[in-house]
Amino acid sequence: MTGAGIEYLVCDISRVREAQTAHPWLASLLSPAEVERSDRLRHASDRIAYRCAHLVLRLVAARRLGADVRSAGDLEFTRRCRSCGGPHGKPQVTDAEVSLSRSGTMVLVGSAPPSSPIGVDIECLPSDVFPGFDDYVLAPSERTSNCTGSDRRRLELWVAKEAALKTTGHGLSVEPNKLEVVRTEVVRTEIVRTSEETSVIDGSGAWASAIRAPDYPEINGLNLASVPCRPSHAAALSCVDRLPVTSLTLSDLLGQ
């Protein structure tokens, strides 16, 4: 079992496919339900990405639990929406906290101890934000500050809020404009990088921001950290606790 910190992997789906080519047995780790859900997707690229993302989720969870990588297929994940009770929403597995996000060909998966709920989100930088984005996503104070200076800054606020809403399982049942991202005293919790991925996001002050949402006690005060990723994307993680954060590679997950 891994330590008391947070671990995450951010990578391109192509890397996962390369690992599957080198290790054909990886395909057998997906559950019949995961395969069935992927098969419902219309586009082949989405089917492949769904399977790869859920394979990474299983590998990250197995590492967190100290399970042999080949037994990752035995893990039982459940999903239950806190709003409607349906079988969707944040993935749950016994004795670990996990969160999954995918945007295009990029996937981000995080894990933490079961006592420290987390959420992760990754999004591709669009050519232009959708009409009404600021009204839907930004708190009033964010609309009147320098937060709206660029589409990248807008996206960084979006992924931070999405990560927070995933932490509690609220999802978009709470409108993002009800949350405010505020700077906090920078705690020098180092993000240890073991990956070769590069990023324009500075992660040296891992927990430099938090959520202000006095109307939502579960969300209010959640800690935020930027996740280094490609310049074409923005990513963030949220956690109840300010834990050490370590990045992983696929080699770490496969024990190579």
N, C-alpha and C positions, 0 to 999 in steps of 0.2 A: 504494500500500500504506500502511496506517495505521502509526502509530508503535509503540514498544516497550511501550506500556501495555495495559491491559485495557479493552475497550469492552463495554457491555451495553445492551440495550433491554428494558424491561418495559412492557407495554401491554395494553389490553383488546382482545379479538378484534374488537370492534365498530370499533375504530380501523383495524384491518387491512382489514376489509370496506369501510369508507369509502374507503380508499386503492385497493382493487380497483375500486370503482365509478368513481373518478376516472381510474384507469389500467387499463383492461380487459386489457391485455397482461400484467399481472402473473400472471394465472391460468395462462398458458402456461409459466411458469418451473418449475412442478412436474414432476417426472419421472413417467413412466408407473407406476413402482413405487409412488411416493408416492400417486398418485391411486388405484391399486388397493388399497393398504392402507387408505386413508381410506374407500373404498367398502365395506370389510368391516365397518365399525363400524355398530352397530344403529341408533343415534339420529342424526337429522339434525344436531343441535347438535354432536355429537361429530365428525361427518364434517367439518363446517365448521371447527371449532376445530382439528382435526388439520391440515387444509390450510393454514389461516392461520398456524399455528405453524411449519410447515415452510417456508412462504414466507418468514417472518421469518428463519429459520435461513439460508436461501439468501442473503438480502439482507445479513445481517450478515457472512457468510463472504465474499461478493463484495467488500464494503467492506474487510475485513481484507486480502484478496489484491490489492487495487487493481484489481479487474476492473470493467468497465462493468456497470452495474446490469442491463442487458438480457441480459447473458451469464451471469447467475446461474443460469439453467437448464442451463448446460453443466457446472456443477460436479458432480463425482462423489463422492457420500458413501458410505461403507461403515460397517457396524456388525459388530462381532465380540465376542461375550460372552467375557470372559476365563475364565469358569467352565466353560461348556459348549461354547464355540466356535460357538454359533448366531448367525444374522444379526440380532442385536439388541444393545442396550446403547448405549454412548456413541457418538455420531456422529463419524466421522473424515473429514477432507478434507486433501488434500496441502498442506503449507506453512502450516498454521494449526491452532490449537487452538480448538475450539468446544464449546459445551454448551447443551442445550435443556431447559426444564422448562415444564410447563403445569399449571394447576390451575383447573378451571372455565373461566371466560372470560378468565383472565389468563395471559399467556405471558411467559417470561423467556428471553432468549438472550444468551450471552456469547461473546466471542472474545478470543484472546491470541496472542502469538507462538508458533511451534511448539515452542520450547524451554521453554515455561512451561505445563504442563498445568493446566487449570482445570475446575471443575464448578460448576453453578448449580442452585438448587432454589427453587421457590415453592410455597406451600401456602395454601389458604383456611383461616381460623380456624374450626374446627368449633363446633357448639353445645355439644359435650362431647367430650372425648377418649375413645377406645375403651377398654373394660375391659382392664387389663393393660398400658396404654401405658407407665407408669413403669417396669415391670419390663423391657419390651422395648427401650425407647429410652434410658432414663437409666442412666448409670454409677452404681455404688454411692455415690460421693461426691456425685453430683448429687441423689440421692434424699434425702439427709440435710441438704441445704443449702437456701437460699432459692430454688433453681432451680425448685422445684415450687410456687411461690407463686401462679401463675396459669396458665390454659390458654395464654395468649399466650406466656409464658416457656417453657412446654413446647414449643410450636410452634416458637419461635425455635431451641431446641436441636435439634429434629427437622430443620429445614431446613439448619442448619449441618452436621449430620452427614451428611445426604443429599448436600449439595454436596461434602463431602470424599470420600465414597464414589464419587461420580460422577467426581471428578478422576482417581482411579486406575483407574476401571472396575470396582471390586469390586462396586458396587451392594450389594444387601441380602444377598449371600453372606456378608458380615460383619455380625453383629448390631450395631445402633447402640449397645447398652449396653456394647460392648467399647471404645467411644470416649468420651473425656472432653473437653468443651470447657473450656479454661482461659484465663484472662485473661493477656495478655502486655503488655509495655511498649508503650504506645500510640505508634505511629509516625504522625506527622501527615501521612499520605498523603491528600491531599484528594480526595474524590469530587466531581468537577466535574459539576454538574447543568445539562443543557441542556433537560431535559424540564419540562413544566408539572405533572407528577404530584406530588402531595404525599404526605408520609409522617409517621408518628409515630416512625419509627426514626431515631436520630441516626447519621449516617454520617460525622461529622467525624473520627473516629479509625478510618480504614478497616480497618487490620489490628490490631484490638485484642484478638483472640482467636486461638487455635490449637487443634489437635487433639493430645491426648495419647493415644497408643496404642502402647506399647512392644512389644506382641506383633506389630505390623504395621508394619515399617520404612517401607514406602512411604507409609503414611497418617500416621504419627507426625510431628508438626511442621508439618503443612499449615496454611497461614495462612487465616484466616476474616475475612470482612467482611459486614456487613449491607447489604442492598440496599434503598433507599427504595422503598416501594410503598404501596398503599392500606391504610388501617387494617384492612380486612377480610382482609388477607393478611400473611404474613411471607415474606421472601426472603433468600437468602444466596448468596455466592459463595466459592469456595475456590480457592487457587492455591499452587503450590509456591513461587513468588516473591512478594515484596511489591512489586507494580508499581503505578504510578499507575492510577486507575480513573476512567473517563469514561462518563457515561450518554449515550444517543443517543435521538433521536426518529425517527419514520418519515420525516420530511422530510429528516433527515440521510442516511438510507439511499437515498432517492430522488433525492438531489442537488438538492433544492429550496431 
